[in-house]
Every structure is written in C-alpha cells, then in structure tokens.
C-alpha cells in the first residue's frame, strides 16, 4: 500500500503539500463509499487506490459493496443502459426488485459516518432507507447527457434526496435537477500494478503465459465485454487494417460481477472472430488470470496502437492508462474520451461508427513511428497534469471540506 509521500517524484512537493494541508480539515472524519462490486470496472479500481490514500492522510475512509441477486443486477444493467439513452420497459416489478435489494442491504448495513458517497445507480435508493444524519453524495460514472426519460424520472426521485451529485463531464450536468452538481475527473494510480514500470524479464514471462507473440505489431482494446465498448466493431476495424499492415489484434477484458450481459457479449465476439482466432490473428483473453493488472499493464506498453471504439463512455480509464504508458490511442469522440485525447496530438478522435476512419488512423500510426512517439510523449503529460490519483484525491478533499459542516 502506498502513502502520499510515494508520489512526490511524480507530481512534486507543491501538490503533496497542498493535499496534506487540505486533509487537516478532515482529520478523524468517517467517509463511507458504497458501490456494487469489488472488482471489474473502473469504479472498483478507483476505490482500491483512493481509499488507502485517504486513510493515509488522516481520514477514516471505508468501502462496502452492495449485495444483490442476479435479477437485481440484470435490472440495474438495464438502468445503466437506459441512463446512456437506451430504451427500457420499466415495470413496477423492476422498480420493486431494485428498491427491495437496497432495503434488504440497509437492514444489516449500519451507517453512522460523517459523509456517504454512493457510486452509480445500483445502490442509489439506499438513502431512502436511513434516517439522514449526514451529507450524502451520488457519484455517477456514466454518460448522463441523454438519459431515457422514464428511467431518469424514476431514478431522479432518489437523487433529489442527495446533497450533491458528482459527474465526470460538464456535458452530463442536468440543468433541471435542483441538486448541486460538481465535476470531478476519474484518475489512475501511477504506482499501482496496472500502471507501474515493468521489468523486461516480467514482460517476457507474461507474454509467454498468455500466448502473445511479438512477431508483428499489436493493436489492442482493453475493455469489459460490453456492447457500449463495441468489440465487434473493433474486429471490423482490424480486418481493414490487416489489409494494409500485417498485425495482430488483442481483445482483453473482464466480465464484471454486476454485468450479466458480459458473458453473452463475450460469446458473440468469440463466434464472430473464430476464424481469425484459429489463425492466430486475434487473441481473445478473458479468464480470472486475465484481470491480472500486471498483464494489462504490459499489453498497454507493448501495443503499437490502443483502440477504444466505445459507443458511449462515462470517462474511460483504459484510455488514461494507455496514454500514461505513452501508447497512442485511436478512440471514439464520446463522453470523457475527448477530455483526454486531443485529436492529432496524443491520438485520434473519430465518430464511433466510422469504421473506415478508425482503420485509416490506426494504419497512419502503424506506418509512422515518429508520429507514434510524439503522440505518446504528449499523452503522458496530459495524464500527469490532469488524471492522476493525487488530483482526484485533492478534488475529493475540496468537496468534502465544503459539504461536511
């Protein structure tokens, strides 16, 4: 576990000192975070890195995960999709199962903290089942720019009880929501196993373990097997790229425990890519070991191009991770991605449905090592300035100081 002082060489004394000064206003305060899964997805990764740091600087920060049955997570996945604009058949049964799971959880989860931070839609109704004695914050990690009207009407009835909503992008602010809304960018931990420097001997070992051969350039997308990440579209891009450059595609991702659609998407991708998988042109990786952060770290370092062909995206830490490792990114111009990728500087931005454009920009990087190098350097500086865990910690301290009286 890393302490704040471990980040001095990366971010400098001014930032470390500023965080320490802010923390003095919160010594001994109890902050509780609640989300729906301990592993799988960016929220769990952020909490794994952020909460130890909060404790290190004198704040008593805790983390609990919501329990639920498969039907509950099936419903909340539909809510997740609907918040990003998809149609939903919103029945009274769905509403009842959703609320009941939160009510059951509240029966054995006692909250006597100074502030509660709820992450994403799954535990959103928890606030309804407590006598409110402290500020509650809802941290939304998805794209809220065009939510389905029916699900927004339902979920906003819970949001109205909150003292603050945290979003990842100004475009997600809901002007008709009479709750304070703030923008806080997600972030990566440069010292975690997913982002730290890796010795060459370990790189070779992991590549052999997962059957990744470096005889040709690698194009990689690292994401959950989720329709919003469009892995099937990535395969179409790869086929076009391969006509011009002999390369290999790696699709690596996990299936989050709160995402019942993940297995189905993985099987669809596997069927679509079967011929190319059999030839060794596509490497499809998803098993318990594939969530090993060191291996993901290595993939992001050795790939010539990282693709992120998301249709919708709250922020996308996979892009942040790749930029930190100086790997150029070809990505969709959606959600929080353009906050990180400046078109033509540290990567390329395209319409998520522009398959030919994705292929052309990927080929351009593969054929121009100088361009790739320049983009990589620029990307790392953008992340250093804006999207490291110390920046996130500082932003959280600001809002906690404001909201805890």
N, C-alpha and C positions, 0 to 999 in steps of 0.2 A: 504494500500500500504506500502510495506516495504522499508526501507532505508538501505544503505550499512552497517551501524553500527549494524543492527539487526542480521548480520551473524557472528559477532565476536566470539561468543561462539562455533560456529560450525566449522569455518575454521581457526580462530586465527588471531592475530593482524598483523602478517607479511604479510599475503595475503591482508587484508583490507588496510594496509598502502601502499602496492605496487600498488593496484588499484587506490588509491587516487593520488599517485604520477604520474601515467601514465595519469590520467584524466586531469591534469593541462595542458598538451599539446593540449587538445581539447576543452577547455572552450569556450562555445558560438558557437561551430560548429554545423551546422544543418545536421543531418543524417536522411535520409528517407528510410524506409523499405516498400516494396510492396510485397504482396502475394495475394492469391486468395480466402481466406476465413478467417473469424474472429473466427470461432470455428470449431472443428472437426479436429483431427490430430495433430501431434507433432509440426508442424511449428507454428500454431496459439498459441499453449501453450507456446512455447519458446518466441515468441514475446510478449505475455501477461506478461511474467515475466521479460524479459530482458529490454524492453523499459522503464518501470518506473525506473529501476535501473540506466540506462544511464542518464535519466533526473535528477535523484537524485544526481549524481556526477558531474553535471555541463555541460552535453552535451544536446543539443536540439534535441531529437530523436522523430521522428514521424512514423506513420504507416498508410498505406492506403491499401484497398483491391480492387482488380480488379473486375470490373463488367463484366458480360457476360451472354448470353442467353444459354439455355440448350444445343443447338447444339454445342456451343463453348466448354462447359465443357465435352460434350461427346467426342469431338475430342481431347481435352487435356488429357483426361483419356487414350485414345489410345496412345498418345505420351508418357505418363507416363509409360504405359506398354511396349512400344517399347524401351524406354531408358533402361529398365531392360531385354531386349532381346527378347521380343515377336514380332512376325511378324505383319506387318501393311500394309494395302492397302492405300498408301499415294497418294491421288489425289490432283489435283490442287484446287479443291473446298475446301478440308480440309485446305490446306495452306492458301487459301484466307480468309476463315472464321476466322482462327487463327490470321492472321495478322490484319484483319479488326477490330476485337474486341479490340485489343490493340490500334489501331489507333483511334477508337472511344473514348476509355478511355482517351487517351492523349489530346483530344480536350477540356476536362474540368478538366484536372488534371495538374496544373502548378507546375513545378519543378524548384526551384531556390536554392537548397540545396548545401551543400559542398560535399556531397557524397550520392550516391543512391545504396541501396542494394536490389536486385531483388531476390525473393525466388522462386525456382522451375520453371518448364517450362511455366506455364500459362502466366506470364507477361514478359517472356524473350524478345519478339520483341519490347517492349516499347522503348528501346534505339534507335530504328530506327526512331522514330517519334519526336525526340527532337534534337535541336542543342546542342551538347555535350559541357558543360562548366565545368564539374566536373568529378571526377572518378566514374565509375560505377562498381559494383561488382555483379557477379552472384553467389548466394548461392544455390548449388544443394544438395538436401536432399535424393536423391535416389541412388541406386546402379548403377554406370556407368561402371562397369567392362566390360560388353559385350553388348553394345547397338546395336540395329538394325541399319544396315549400312545406310539405306535410311533415316530414321528419324534423325540419327546423322549428316548426310551430310546436311540436311535441317536446323536443329537447330544450328549447329556449324557456319553457316553463320551469325547468330546473335551474338553468343558467341564471335566471333572474334572481335566484336566492344568493348568488355568489357576490363577493365583494370586488372581484377583479377577474378579468379574462386575459390570458397571455396568448399571443399569436406569433407566428413566425414571419409574417409579411404584412406590410401596410395594406395590401390589396385584399386581405382577409377581414379587415375591420368591418363590423356591421353597424352602420350609422343609426339604424333604428333600434339597437339594443342599448337600453339605459343602464349599462354596467360599464365601469371603467375598463378600457382595453389598452394593453401595452404590447409593444413589440420586443421580443427577446429572441435572438437567433440561437438555434441549437449549436452545438460545438463538439469537437473531438478532443480527446486527451492525447497529446503527442508522446506521452510516456507509457501509454497502455501497450499491451502486447500486439494490438492491432495496428499501432502506428509507430512504434519504436524502430530504431535501426536494427537490422537483422544480419548476423554474421554470414558470410558466404557459405560456410560449411552447412549451416542450418537450411539455407535456401536449397542447396542441392539435395539434402535429405528429404525435405518435404515434397519437392518436385517428384522425386522417385516414388515416394509413398503414394501420391495421388495420380501417378501416371501422366504427368505433364512433361512433355518433351520440348526442348527449346531449339529445335532444328529450323524453325520458321517463326516469323512474328506472331505474337499473340494479341488478339482482340478479346476483351473481357467485359462482361457485365456481371456485377455482383449485386444481387437484389433478392428479396423474397420472391418465391414463385407466385406472383400476384398479377392479375390481368392489368392492373394500373401500371405495372412495370413493363408490360408488353414484351415478354421474352420471345413470343412467336414472331413479333415484328423484327426483333434483333436477328433472328435466324434468316429472315428475308434480306436484311441488310448484308449479312455475312455472305450470302450466296452471290450478291452483286459485287462485293469487294473481292471475293476469291477469283472472279473472272479476270481481274486486273493484277492482283497481287497474291502470290501463294502464301497463305497464312492459315491460322487456326483460331477457332472461337472457343472460349471457355465461358460457360454459363454456370455460375456458382452461387448458391443461395441456400438459405434455410427455410423451414416451414414453421412459422411462429405458432406457439401453442394456442393462441387465441384467434387463429385464422383457419377455419375449417375448409376454406376453398383452396388452400395451398396444395394439398395432395392432388386434387383434381387437375389443377393447372400444371403441376409437375408431370403428371401422366400424359397430358395433352402435348406438352413440349417434347417429352421423350418419344412419343409416337411420331410427331412431325419431323423430328431430327434423326430418326432411327438409322436411315441410310448413311447420313453423314457421321453419326456416332460410330457406326460399324466400320467406316473407313478411317476413323481417327481424326477427321476434320473438325468435329465438335466434341468437346469434353464436357460432359454434364455431371456436375458434382453436387449432391445433396445427401448427406447422411450425418449421423451425430458428430463424426470427426470433422466434417466439413465446416462446422461452426467454429472450429479452432481458429482463433483470431490471428495466430501467427501465420497460418497458411493463407488467410485472406490478405494479410499484410504483404506477404511475398507476391501473391498474384498481382496486387496493385502496383508493386515495384517493378516487376519484370515485364508487364504488359506494355506493348507499344502504344496502344490506344485503349482507354476505358470508354465504353459506351453507356449512356443512361437514357434509354428510349422510353421514358415514362410518359404516360398519357395525362396523369395527374400526379402531383407531388407536393407534399407539405413543405419539405425543405430538401431532403436527400443528403444524408451524411456520407453515403457512398461516394458522392462527388467530392465532398470535402476531403475525405481520406485519400482519394486518388490525387487531388491537387497537392496535398501535403507531401506526397511522395514524388512530386514533380513529373507526374504522368499526365499527358494532355487528354482532355475529355471532349467527346462529341456527345452532346446532350440535347434534350428537349427544352424548348424555351417555355417552360411552365413552372408554376409555383415558386419555390425558393431557389431553383437552379440558377436563374439569371442574376440572383444576388451574389453568386459565387463565380460563375463562368461569364467572362466578358468576351463577347464574340470576336474572334480573331486575335485575342490577346493570350488567354490561358486555355483556350479551347474554341469550340464552335457551338453555336446555338441554332436549332432548327425547329420547324414545326414538327410535333411528334409523329405526324402521319407522312412526313416527307421521306419515304424510304430511300429514294434515289439520292436525295441530298445527304442523308446520313452516310450512304456508301461513298459518295464523292468526297466528302470532307475527311472520312476515315482514310481513304486512299491518298489524299493530299498529305496527311500526316505521315503515313507509312512511307511515302516516297521522298519525304523531305526531313531528314534527321535534324537539320539545323532549326527548322521551324518547330519540331517537337521539343528540342532542347530549350528554345526560347520560351515556348509556352509553359513548359514545366517549371522554369525558374519564376516566371510571373505568377503562376498558380500558387506556389508555396508562399510567396509574400502576401498574397491576398488572404490566404488562410491564417497566416501568422498575425496579421493585423486585425482580423475580424472574427475568426471562428474557432479559437482555441478555448479550452475548458476554463482558463483563467478569466477570459472575457465573459463567459456565461456566468461564472461564479460572481463576478463583480456586478453584473446586471441583476442577478437574483438578490444580492445583498441590498442594492438600491431599492428594489420594490418591497422587500421585507421590512426595511427600515421605515418606509413610508406607510406601510399598512398595519404594522404592529404598534399599537399605542401602549 
